[in-house]
Structure formats: C-alpha cells, structure tokens
Amino acid sequence: MSNDFIPLSAPLGIPGSSYMVQLGKVGSTWAVRLAKGNDVLDSKVFHDNTGDDPPNANNLVAWIISALPIPNLNPYQIAKSVGFIRQESIRRNEEMKRKPAVPMKDVKEVELTKAPIEKKPSTSPGWVQEDNTAEQKKAAHRILPSIPGSGSSTPSAISKGTACQSCGTEIRFCPYCGKPL
C-alpha cells in the first residue's frame, strides 16, 4: 500500500480564510488535506471509506472546522467548497478507473533531435498592387473649403442664385451661415 497522497481535486480555498482543502486518496482509502500556500498543515485519512464514494460531506466540514484555528467560520460556505471538491474528486476517480495512471519511472524521456522547421511566408507580391509615393501624395492633397468672411472665396465658384454670396458654396442653403440663397 502506497503512502503517497494522490490528489483527485484541485486545492480549493475556504471562504473567510487563507487556507485550502484538497481531497484525494492514499492507496485505496480517501484522504483530505488542509494547506496554506504550498505548506500542508494537516491531513486526515478516512479508513472507513475505501470504495469509490468519498467521505460524507458533514464529516469533512466537521474536520475542517476542528482543524482550522479560526473562530466563527461559516459552515455553510465550507460545505459549499467541500461539495465542489467532492464532485471533482468523484469525476476524476471515475476517469482514473477507466484510464490508469502511468508511474513516472515508466515514462520515457524524449529528446528533440532537430528543431522544427517554421514555414516562412512567401515573398511574392500577390494580387495587391503597390502604389507609388507620388500617387499617394496626389490623393492626400485635397482642397479645403474657404472660411466665410475671410475674403478668400473663388469668384468662379459663385454663380447666380445657387451659390452663397459669402462662401461660394453651390447649394440652396449655405451650410456655414444658414441663409437661403
């Protein structure tokens, strides 16, 4: 019988404290451990539970309350955490029965002999044509409208009846001053 703790649930925090609880197996019996950070503070092996069912949730909650040095912890919050780790450990126990774990001494080390070759993108230009910088400058150069009242309106833009007298815009209402034309 192996004395190593096999975790069947992730360590889950206990609300209202900085402690974590984790459920697992030692050999074929269920065990629970209490940890703070990476340090295991206390653990208990439930010799009555050697089957597939983990220990009763009430027993786990009572052990956690007795092991923690913090008074006035909410047992309901602890019971919720215990319920989560019980469900996870039951699920992982079923997975381990279907697919047994391979011991670390049987695992082979594999060395990478050759670095994988990365595919480089092709340098062909593709279907996109590159623009000349002169064409880009022409497209970037645009004529801004003149500011009303600055006297810089072009006389060619002013026509009878459809252009604003102050800015030269050819519409029915001047967008700058709002006067009808």
Secondary structure, 3 states (H helix, E strand, C coil): CCCCEEECCCCEECCCCCCEEEEEEECCEEEEEEEECCEEEEEEEECCCCCCCCCCHHHHHHHHHHHCCCCCCCHHHHHHHHHHHHHHHHHHHHHHHHCCCCCHHHCCCCCCCCCCCCCCCCCCCCCCCCCCHHHHHHHHCCCCCCCCCCCCCCHHHCCCCCECCCCCCECCECCCCCCEC
